[in-house]
Amino acid sequence: MSTHHSTPPDATASAVTRPTTVQRLALAVLLTANFTLAVDFSILNVALPHIGAELGFPTAGLQWIVTSFALCAAGFTLFFGRVADLFGRKRLFLIGIVLLGVSSLAGGLAPDPTILIVARVGQGIATAMVTPAALSLMTTTFPEGPARSRVLGLNGALMAAGFTGGAVLGGVLTGVVSWRWAFFINVVVALAVIVIAPFVLHEKRAGERPRLDVPGAITVTLALGALVFGITSAGQSGWASPTAWAPIALALLLFLLFWLIERRVGQPLVELSMLRGANVAWGNIAGLLAFATETSLVFVLTLYLQEILGFNAVTAGLMLGVLGIGTVIGGLIAPRVIGRTNSKFAIVIGLLVQAGATLPLAFADRSSGWVVPLLILTFIGGIANLVAIVGYTVTATTAVPAEQQGLATGLVTMSQQVGITLGTPVMSAILASQLAVGLLAGLQLSIAVNAVIALVAAILIALVLRLPKALSE
């Protein structure tokens, strides 16, 4: 593997060998922010009943604590990814961190459901601002090649650990102090980042700034919001419900309208030529499926451990912590895999091993003897999943000009967030289809389908993904 000849202009030569102290501090700030936002996706899940009881949420309304965050995080990410390119990644990152701190403080002090939902909306918008801005700051600070692969591997490891560890942390905070500390922790992190970031984050000033494609931005934001709303509703009401298929149908129409707008506008939000690049398009599809399968597997296995084997929520969460440990290790070894082969191989082998580690779990029964195999297999699956995730992140951001890295990382973030949102409702629908037979049968079928999706994804990427010359050498 060789370094691509078009190193981003704001990457320093020192990044090729050893990062400077400022680069290390910048990376620590960016990783801390992304890890915190990853935790926010799941930290309130265990606490939902406690929040409902304290604030007077109706049971049917509890889902909006999660949905309002996911809608904004996924719906605005592509828009803000492009805004980062046009108006400054550092500026957008800092604005997003301030919004995260303010909205988290409001959530922690919320006296009623309305304020809490508004706070979660603010956190979701902050996530859509910060995540692509932080990722594009990483990709433009470190050049294509081993340096960038190491950074993206570490970022992927910490974000995956945040997703899987958020539920455990939320359960501990809720049980030991209060669910409100799930918000207050963000305030502390935001203050620390705001103090340090202005001095260590640097980016090259943009030249002539093109106009923002407002019609395209509005259309794609509405499309992504409708898609996430429909997917989330499917998990609550079933895929046959009008609240599920109607928003999804609307989303497809809006995506078609967005495509037509982008073909005609002078300065599009998304350069369609970028999407025609196999590495960007298929790389993001691989990422979406990698996130969808592994995050939904956590949901299914949590039900198995609690409802079938009888463990309590905290114990089940701690058991699945081995998956989080596996993801951290996977993120650390992924750059070595990519360095010795290439990012396509990392995606394919990662998904194949993930499928192989998941499929045996489809045969899990009511015997407690399955605990040890489950821990071993989820650990292996976590490692493999992160190898695939780092592979897709490297693939989808390489050979993209520095001035479009915000858009490229916005696409990466979008595929990640839509994948997280998509997976659980799909597994829930499969599970529900078997409840007449029994919960265990539904869980077994869900796990089997999950493994098959990972396997099909690996085969598909092996057949259709074409790497730029920089990644295939």
C-alpha positions in Angstrom: 0.0 0.0 0.0 1.4 3.4 -0.9 0.5 6.9 0.1 -1.7 8.7 -2.5 0.1 11.4 -4.4 -2.5 14.1 -3.6 -1.9 14.6 0.1 -4.4 17.0 1.6 -2.9 20.5 1.5 -3.3 21.1 5.2 -1.6 17.8 6.2 1.8 18.4 7.5 4.8 16.4 6.6 5.3 15.4 10.3 2.0 13.5 10.2 3.5 11.0 7.8 5.9 9.9 10.4 5.2 11.0 13.9 2.4 13.4 14.9 3.4 16.6 16.7 2.3 17.4 20.2 -0.4 19.8 18.8 -1.7 17.1 16.5 -1.9 14.6 19.4 -3.8 17.1 21.5 -6.1 17.9 18.6 -6.7 14.2 18.0 -7.5 13.7 21.7 -10.1 16.5 21.6 -11.7 15.1 18.5 -11.8 11.5 19.8 -13.2 12.6 23.1 -16.0 14.5 21.4 -16.9 11.7 19.1 -16.8 9.1 21.9 -19.2 11.3 24.0 -21.6 11.6 21.1 -21.5 7.9 20.5 -22.4 7.2 24.1 -25.4 9.6 23.8 -27.0 7.2 21.3 -27.6 4.5 23.9 -27.0 6.0 27.4 -30.7 6.7 28.1 -32.1 3.4 26.9 -31.9 1.6 30.3 -33.1 4.8 32.0 -36.3 5.3 30.0 -38.7 3.8 32.6 -37.1 5.9 35.4 -37.3 9.1 33.3 -41.0 8.3 32.5 -41.9 7.8 36.1 -40.1 11.0 37.3 -41.2 13.4 34.6 -44.6 12.0 33.8 -44.0 10.6 30.3 -46.7 8.5 28.9 -45.4 5.0 28.1 -46.1 5.5 24.4 -44.1 8.7 24.4 -40.9 7.3 25.9 -39.7 6.3 22.4 -39.4 10.0 21.5 -36.5 10.4 23.9 -34.6 8.2 21.6 -36.3 9.0 18.3 -36.0 12.8 18.6 -32.2 12.4 18.9 -31.9 9.9 16.1 -34.1 12.0 13.7 -31.9 15.1 14.1 -28.6 13.2 14.2 -29.2 11.4 11.0 -31.4 14.0 9.2 -29.0 16.9 9.5 -25.6 15.2 9.2 -25.2 15.5 5.4 -26.2 19.1 5.5 -23.8 20.0 8.2 -21.0 17.9 6.6 -21.2 20.2 3.6 -21.5 23.3 5.8 -18.2 22.3 7.4 -16.6 22.4 4.0 -18.0 25.8 3.1 -17.8 27.7 6.3 -15.1 26.0 8.4 -14.8 22.7 10.1 -13.3 24.1 13.3 -16.0 26.8 13.5 -18.8 24.2 13.1 -17.2 21.8 15.5 -17.0 24.5 18.2 -20.6 25.7 17.6 -21.8 22.1 17.9 -19.9 21.5 21.1 -21.4 24.6 22.6 -24.9 23.4 21.5 -24.1 20.0 23.1 -23.2 21.6 26.4 -26.3 23.8 26.5 -28.8 21.2 25.4 -27.3 18.6 27.8 -27.6 21.1 30.7 -31.2 21.7 29.8 -31.8 17.9 29.6 -30.2 17.3 33.0 -32.3 20.0 34.6 -35.5 19.2 32.7 -38.7 19.6 34.8 -41.1 18.1 32.2 -41.2 16.0 29.1 -41.3 19.0 26.7 -38.0 20.4 27.9 -36.4 17.0 27.8 -37.4 16.4 24.2 -36.2 19.8 23.2 -32.9 19.0 24.8 -32.6 15.7 22.9 -33.3 17.6 19.7 -30.5 19.9 20.5 -28.2 17.0 21.3 -29.1 15.4 17.9 -28.4 18.6 16.0 -25.1 18.9 17.9 -24.2 15.4 16.9 -24.9 16.2 13.2 -22.6 19.2 13.5 -19.8 17.7 15.5 -19.3 14.2 14.1 -18.7 15.0 10.4 -16.7 18.2 11.3 -14.5 16.1 13.7 -14.0 13.3 11.2 -13.1 15.7 8.4 -10.6 17.5 10.7 -9.0 14.1 11.2 -8.9 13.2 7.5 -7.4 16.6 6.5 -4.9 16.7 9.4 -3.5 13.2 8.7 -2.6 12.2 5.1 -3.9 9.2 3.2 -2.1 6.1 4.2 -1.0 4.4 7.4 -1.2 7.6 9.5 -4.9 8.2 8.6 -5.7 4.5 8.9 -4.4 4.5 12.5 -6.4 7.6 13.4 -9.6 6.3 11.8 -9.1 3.0 13.5 -8.8 4.6 16.9 -11.8 6.7 16.2 -13.9 3.7 15.1 -12.8 1.8 18.2 -13.8 4.5 20.6 -17.1 5.2 18.8 -18.1 1.6 18.8 -17.1 1.3 22.4 -19.3 4.3 23.1 -22.3 2.7 21.3 -22.0 -0.6 23.2 -20.9 0.9 26.5 -23.5 3.7 26.6 -26.2 1.4 27.9 -24.0 0.0 30.6 -22.9 3.5 31.7 -26.5 4.6 31.6 -27.6 1.7 33.8 -24.9 2.4 36.4 -25.6 6.1 36.6 -29.3 5.5 36.9 -28.8 3.0 39.6 -26.1 4.8 41.6 -26.9 8.5 41.3 -29.6 9.6 38.8 -30.4 9.4 35.1 -29.8 13.2 35.0 -26.0 12.5 35.2 -26.2 11.0 31.7 -26.7 14.6 30.6 -24.5 16.3 33.1 -21.4 14.3 32.0 -21.8 15.9 28.5 -21.7 19.4 30.1 -18.3 18.6 31.7 -16.9 17.2 28.5 -18.2 20.1 26.4 -16.6 22.7 28.8 -13.2 20.9 28.6 -13.3 20.7 24.8 -14.3 24.4 24.5 -11.3 25.4 26.6 -8.7 23.3 24.8 -10.0 23.0 21.2 -9.5 26.6 20.0 -5.7 26.3 20.7 -5.1 22.9 19.1 -7.5 22.6 16.1 -6.2 24.1 12.9 -7.4 24.1 9.3 -6.4 25.8 6.2 -8.6 28.7 5.3 -10.9 28.0 2.4 -10.5 30.0 -0.8 -13.6 31.2 -2.7 -16.6 29.7 -0.9 -19.4 28.5 -3.1 -23.0 29.1 -2.3 -24.9 26.6 -0.1 -27.4 24.5 -2.1 -30.5 25.4 0.0 -33.1 23.5 -1.9 -30.9 20.4 -1.9 -30.1 20.8 1.8 -33.8 21.1 2.7 -34.8 18.2 0.5 -32.2 15.7 1.7 -32.7 16.7 5.4 -36.5 16.1 5.1 -35.7 12.8 3.2 -33.4 11.5 5.9 -35.7 12.6 8.7 -38.7 10.8 7.0 -36.6 7.7 6.5 -35.4 7.6 10.1 -39.0 8.3 11.4 -40.4 5.5 9.3 -37.8 3.0 10.3 -38.2 3.9 14.0 -42.0 3.7 13.7 -41.7 0.2 12.2 -39.9 -0.9 15.3 -42.9 0.4 17.4 -45.9 -0.4 15.2 -44.7 -2.9 12.6 -43.8 -2.5 9.0 -47.4 -2.8 7.8 -48.4 0.3 9.8 -49.0 3.5 7.8 -46.7 5.4 10.3 -43.9 3.2 9.0 -44.4 2.7 5.3 -45.8 6.2 4.5 -42.8 8.1 5.8 -40.4 5.6 4.0 -42.3 6.1 0.8 -42.1 9.9 1.2 -38.4 9.6 1.9 -37.9 7.7 -1.4 -39.8 10.4 -3.3 -37.7 13.1 -1.6 -34.5 11.3 -2.4 -35.6 11.2 -6.1 -36.3 15.0 -5.9 -32.9 15.6 -4.3 -31.2 13.7 -7.1 -33.1 15.8 -9.7 -32.1 19.1 -7.9 -28.5 18.1 -7.7 -28.4 17.4 -11.4 -29.6 20.9 -12.2 -28.2 23.2 -9.6 -24.9 25.1 -10.4 -23.2 24.4 -7.0 -24.8 21.2 -5.7 -24.8 20.0 -2.1 -23.5 16.7 -3.2 -21.3 16.3 -6.3 -23.0 13.3 -8.0 -19.6 12.5 -9.5 -18.5 11.6 -6.0 -21.3 9.1 -5.6 -20.4 7.6 -8.9 -17.1 6.7 -7.4 -17.4 3.0 -6.4 -15.3 3.5 -3.3 -17.6 6.2 -1.9 -20.9 4.7 -2.8 -20.2 1.0 -2.0 -18.0 1.9 0.9 -20.9 3.7 2.6 -23.3 0.8 1.8 -20.8 -1.5 3.5 -20.7 0.7 6.5 -24.4 1.0 6.8 -24.8 -2.8 6.8 -21.9 -3.2 9.3 -23.5 -0.8 11.8 -27.0 -2.2 11.2 -26.1 -5.8 11.9 -23.9 -5.4 15.0 -25.9 -2.8 16.8 -29.1 -4.7 16.3 -27.4 -7.9 17.5 -26.8 -6.2 20.8 -30.5 -5.6 21.1 -31.4 -9.2 20.3 -28.8 -10.6 22.6 -29.9 -8.3 25.5 -33.4 -9.9 25.2 -31.9 -13.4 25.1 -29.8 -12.8 28.2 -32.6 -11.2 30.2 -35.8 -13.0 28.9 -34.4 -16.4 28.2 -31.5 -16.9 30.6 -32.9 -14.6 33.3 -30.1 -12.2 34.0 -30.9 -8.7 35.1 -30.3 -5.6 32.9 -27.0 -4.5 34.5 -25.6 -8.1 34.4 -26.6 -8.5 30.8 -25.1 -5.1 29.9 -21.8 -6.0 31.6 -21.7 -9.4 29.7 -22.1 -7.6 26.4 -19.3 -5.3 27.4 -17.0 -8.0 26.0 -18.3 -7.0 22.6 -17.2 -3.4 23.4 -13.8 -4.7 24.3 -13.7 -6.6 21.0 -14.5 -3.4 19.1 -11.7 -1.5 20.7 -9.2 -4.2 19.8 -10.7 -4.4 16.3 -10.2 -0.7 15.9 -6.6 -1.0 16.9 -5.7 -3.9 14.6 -7.7 -2.7 11.6 -4.9 -0.3 10.4 -2.4 -3.2 10.4 -4.9 -5.3 8.3 -5.3 -2.4 5.9 -1.6 -1.7 5.8 -0.7 -5.3 4.9 -3.6 -5.7 2.4 -6.1 -2.9 1.6 -9.3 -1.5 2.9 -11.5 -3.6 0.7 -10.0 -6.8 2.1 -10.6 -5.4 5.6 -14.3 -4.8 4.9 -14.8 -8.3 3.3 -12.8 -10.3 5.9 -14.4 -8.3 8.7 -17.9 -9.0 7.6 -17.1 -12.7 6.8 -15.7 -13.3 10.3 -18.6 -11.3 11.9 -21.1 -13.5 10.0 -19.2 -16.7 11.1 -19.2 -15.5 14.8 -22.9 -14.6 14.7 -24.4 -17.7 13.0 -23.7 -20.2 15.8 -25.6 -17.9 18.2 -28.7 -18.7 16.2 -28.7 -22.1 17.8 -28.5 -20.8 21.4 -31.2 -22.4 23.7 -32.3 -22.1 27.3 -29.2 -23.7 28.6 -26.9 -21.5 30.8 -24.1 -23.4 29.1 -24.4 -20.9 26.2 -23.1 -18.0 28.3 -19.4 -18.7 27.7 -19.7 -19.4 23.9 -21.8 -16.3 23.6 -19.1 -14.2 25.3 -16.4 -15.6 23.1 -18.4 -15.3 19.8 -19.5 -11.7 20.5 -15.9 -10.8 21.4 -14.7 -12.2 18.0 -17.7 -10.6 16.2 -16.9 -7.2 17.8 -13.3 -7.3 16.6 -14.3 -8.3 13.1 -17.1 -5.6 12.9 -14.6 -2.9 13.7 -12.1 -4.1 11.1 -14.9 -3.8 8.6 -16.0 -0.3 9.9 -12.5 1.1 9.8 -12.1 -0.4 6.3 -15.2 1.4 5.0 -14.2 4.7 6.6 -10.8 4.6 4.9 -12.4 3.5 1.6 -15.1 6.2 1.6 -12.8 9.1 2.4 -9.8 8.4 0.2 -9.1 10.0 -3.1 -11.6 12.8 -2.1 -10.3 16.4 -2.4 -9.6 18.2 0.9 -12.3 20.7 0.1 -14.9 17.9 -0.1 -13.8 16.0 3.0 -16.7 17.4 5.1 -19.2 16.0 2.6 -17.3 12.7 2.4 -17.3 12.4 6.2 -20.9 13.5 6.3 -21.8 10.6 4.1 -19.8 8.3 6.4 -21.6 9.6 9.4 -25.0 9.4 7.7 -24.5 5.7 6.8 -23.4 5.0 10.4 -26.4 6.7 11.9 -29.0 5.4 9.5 -27.5 1.9 10.0 -27.8 2.2 13.7 -31.4 3.3 13.4 -32.3 0.7 10.7 -31.0 -2.5 12.3 -33.1 -2.8 15.5 -36.5 -2.2 13.8 -35.7 -4.9 11.2 -34.7 -7.4 13.9 -37.8 -6.4 15.9 -40.0 -7.1 13.0 -38.4 -10.5 12.4 -38.7 -11.3 16.1 -42.3 -10.3 16.2 -43.2 -12.5 13.2 -42.2 -15.6 15.4 -43.8 -14.7 18.7 -46.7 -17.0 18.1 -44.1 -19.8 18.1 -42.2 -18.4 21.0 -39.7 -15.7 22.0 -36.7 -18.0 21.7 -37.7 -19.0 18.1 -38.0 -15.3 17.2 -34.5 -14.6 18.7 -32.9 -17.5 16.9 -34.4 -16.4 13.5 -33.3 -12.8 14.1 -29.8 -13.9 14.8 -29.7 -16.1 11.8 -30.9 -13.3 9.5 -28.4 -11.0 11.0 -25.6 -13.4 10.1 -26.9 -13.9 6.6 -27.0 -10.1 6.0 -23.4 -9.8 7.1 -22.4 -12.7 4.8 -24.3 -11.3 1.8 -22.8 -7.8 2.4 -19.3 -9.4 2.4 -20.0 -11.2 -0.9 -21.5 -8.1 -2.5 -18.6 -5.8 -1.5 -16.1 -8.4 -2.8 -17.8 -8.4 -6.2 -18.6 -4.8 -6.8 -16.3 -2.5 -4.7 -13.5 -1.0 -6.8 -10.8 0.8 -4.9 -8.9 3.9 -6.1 -5.3 3.3 -7.1 -4.1 4.7 -3.8 -5.9 2.0 -1.8 -5.4 -1.0 -4.1 -1.6 -0.8 -4.3 
